[in-house]
Amino acid sequence: MSDTIFAVATGRGKSGLSVIRVSGPYAHLAFALFNIRSLKPRRAALRRLTSTDGQVIDEALCLWFLGPDSFTGEDTLEFHCHGAVSVVSRLLELLGSIPEFRLARPGEFSRRALDNGRMDLVQAEGLADLIDSETEQQRQQAIRQLTGGLSREVDQWRAELIAILALFEAELDFSDEGDVDAGILNEAASRLLNLKGQMVRVLATCDRGERLREGFTVVLAGAPNAGKSTLLNALAQRDIAIVSPLPGTTRDIVEARLDLGGYPVTVLDTAGLRISADEIEQEGVRRMLARAEAADIVVWLRTVEEIEAELPKELREISGRLLPVITQIDKRLVEADDLGLSALTGDGMDEFVQVVTELVRDRIGQSGEGAVLTRARQREAVTEAVESVDRALTILHSAGTELVVEEVRIAMRAIARVTGHVGVEDILDRLFSQFCIGK
């Protein structure tokens, strides 16, 4: 990290404002490059940026942050300039002329923040989730991770494991026989049991946390001309699926990403479920069944003319995730226990959206203030820690103390992986490569 890096921290293209960020031990060299008078740390100042030949490039707000009190933990300079392509290009060109400077790689500013102790791995993942968030619930979850909601809990677990380890080590160091007093064993058992309960409680949040990050999947299924494409277009409020009275028009999966009550939901329009000699249509049906098998909700659509139709045998195995819906109720009034709607007139659409939203909310759960696991690697690390604590409890009164101590140490290493303190280099490279340049 001896290099000084720079990049545009805002979107490319013409805009009202752009932010150019410089970070590293030689960030101060940009002062002389643009003939900037001294800046007071952490105070914005309007400065005229000029090149060495006296040419005015732009007027910009400049902010100077001295390390370690900056985002990256290094000396950092920011230019809040006009977003003209010509202005940004010229500033980047001049910054690149300084030998000690180079263009930042994707996520390199955030990677330096992690390496300099300004954030841990969970917070870095929270930052990535915040950048990618599409809905209010995703934003809230990402903010909790970024502000240390899970990190604080994990740090408490690690501190408790260290304290438990100290119980055994102190007793072994000062015991003449090398045996551990029964009182120490009972205290360790009580503390391990309590710690296991805390970890299991947080582990139970993994399904909700991961699902909220990735989104909820709803498949529209039914016979040809049941109204799947029309319903998808109505939900998306734009024409993204072809609607035709000809059966078999939809053959591939058509997706729409929606925000329902702050939850991310992907709705899939699929091929009509029927037996067909058309190989392409058969493949469409096969794909529909595969997506229905993996979906969170399968909306089974049938028209008012098919209200008595039996559930297709292909969908019976997933009946627990089915939401039956009657379509085209504008053609005829019906009395049925199932939901009814008309995507053409809008009748019943509000109720349909409300029911789906409630199903999603029930599955994901309400947002809370506690720690939440949001990624598979977090779940795997906490699971390993719980298993090690469980083994320690099992052998606490029957095996040698060294074996118990080793299980506690294994749990500590697993917990340390959550926040990125050990064995996560490959994870870091993969994570920060997904960041945009300038973040």
Rosetta blueprint (number, residue, H / E / L):
1 M L
2 S L
3 D L
4 T E
5 I E
6 F E
7 A E
8 V E
9 A L
10 T L
11 G L
12 R L
13 G L
14 K L
15 S E
16 G E
17 L E
18 S E
19 V E
20 I E
21 R E
22 V E
23 S E
24 G L
25 P L
26 Y L
27 A L
28 H L
29 L H
30 A H
31 F H
32 A H
33 L H
34 F L
35 N L
36 I L
37 R L
38 S L
39 L L
40 K L
41 P L
42 R L
43 R L
44 A L
45 A E
46 L E
47 R E
48 R E
49 L E
50 T E
51 S L
52 T L
53 D L
54 G L
55 Q L
56 V E
57 I E
58 D E
59 E E
60 A E
61 L E
62 C E
63 L E
64 W E
65 F E
66 L L
67 G L
68 P L
69 D L
70 S L
71 F L
72 T L
73 G L
74 E L
75 D L
76 T E
77 L E
78 E E
79 F E
80 H E
81 C E
82 H E
83 G E
84 A L
85 V H
86 S H
87 V H
88 V H
89 S H
90 R H
91 L H
92 L H
93 E H
94 L H
95 L H
96 G L
97 S L
98 I L
99 P L
100 E L
101 F E
102 R E
103 L E
104 A L
105 R L
106 P L
107 G L
108 E H
109 F H
110 S H
111 R H
112 R H
113 A H
114 L H
115 D H
116 N L
117 G L
118 R L
119 M L
120 D L
121 L H
122 V H
123 Q H
124 A H
125 E H
126 G H
127 L H
128 A H
129 D H
130 L H
131 I H
132 D H
133 S L
134 E L
135 T L
136 E H
137 Q H
138 Q H
139 R H
140 Q H
141 Q H
142 A H
143 I H
144 R H
145 Q H
146 L H
147 T L
148 G L
149 G H
150 L H
151 S H
152 R H
153 E H
154 V H
155 D H
156 Q H
157 W H
158 R H
159 A H
160 E H
161 L H
162 I H
163 A H
164 I H
165 L H
166 A H
167 L H
168 F H
169 E H
170 A H
171 E H
172 L H
173 D H
174 F H
175 S L
176 D L
177 E L
178 G L
179 D L
180 V L
181 D L
182 A H
183 G H
184 I H
185 L H
186 N H
187 E H
188 A H
189 A H
190 S H
191 R H
192 L H
193 L H
194 N H
195 L H
196 K H
197 G H
198 Q H
199 M H
200 V H
201 R H
202 V H
203 L H
204 A L
205 T L
206 C H
207 D H
208 R H
209 G H
210 E H
211 R H
212 L H
213 R H
214 E H
215 G L
216 F E
217 T E
218 V E
219 V E
220 L E
221 A E
222 G E
223 A L
224 P L
225 N L
226 A L
227 G L
228 K H
229 S H
230 T H
231 L H
232 L H
233 N H
234 A H
235 L H
236 A H
237 Q L
238 R L
239 D L
240 I L
241 A L
242 I L
243 V L
244 S L
245 P L
246 L L
247 P L
248 G L
249 T L
250 T L
251 R L
252 D L
253 I L
254 V E
255 E E
256 A E
257 R E
258 L E
259 D E
260 L E
261 G L
262 G L
263 Y E
264 P E
265 V E
266 T E
267 V E
268 L E
269 D E
270 T L
271 A L
272 G L
273 L L
274 R L
275 I L
276 S L
277 A L
278 D L
279 E H
280 I H
281 E H
282 Q H
283 E H
284 G H
285 V H
286 R H
287 R H
288 M H
289 L H
290 A H
291 R H
292 A H
293 E H
294 A H
295 A L
296 D L
297 I E
298 V E
299 V E
300 W E
301 L E
302 R E
303 T E
304 V H
305 E H
306 E H
307 I L
308 E L
309 A L
310 E L
311 L L
312 P L
313 K H
314 E H
315 L H
316 R H
317 E H
318 I H
319 S H
320 G H
321 R H
322 L E
323 L E
324 P E
325 V E
326 I E
327 T E
328 Q L
329 I L
330 D L
331 K L
332 R L
333 L L
334 V L
335 E L
336 A L
337 D L
338 D L
339 L E
340 G E
341 L L
342 S L
343 A L
344 L L
345 T L
346 G L
347 D L
348 G L
349 M H
350 D H
351 E H
352 F H
353 V H
354 Q H
355 V H
356 V H
357 T H
358 E H
359 L H
360 V H
361 R H
362 D H
363 R H
364 I H
365 G L
366 Q L
367 S L
368 G L
369 E L
370 G L
371 A L
372 V L
373 L L
374 T L
375 R L
376 A H
377 R H
378 Q H
379 R H
380 E H
381 A H
382 V H
383 T H
384 E H
385 A H
386 V H
387 E H
388 S H
389 V H
390 D H
391 R H
392 A H
393 L H
394 T H
395 I H
396 L L
397 H L
398 S L
399 A L
400 G L
401 T H
402 E H
403 L H
404 V H
405 V H
406 E H
407 E H
408 V H
409 R H
410 I H
411 A H
412 M H
413 R H
414 A H
415 I H
416 A H
417 R H
418 V H
419 T H
420 G L
421 H L
422 V L
423 G L
424 V L
425 E H
426 D H
427 I H
428 L H
429 D H
430 R H
431 L H
432 F H
433 S L
434 Q L
435 F L
436 C L
437 I L
438 G L
439 K L
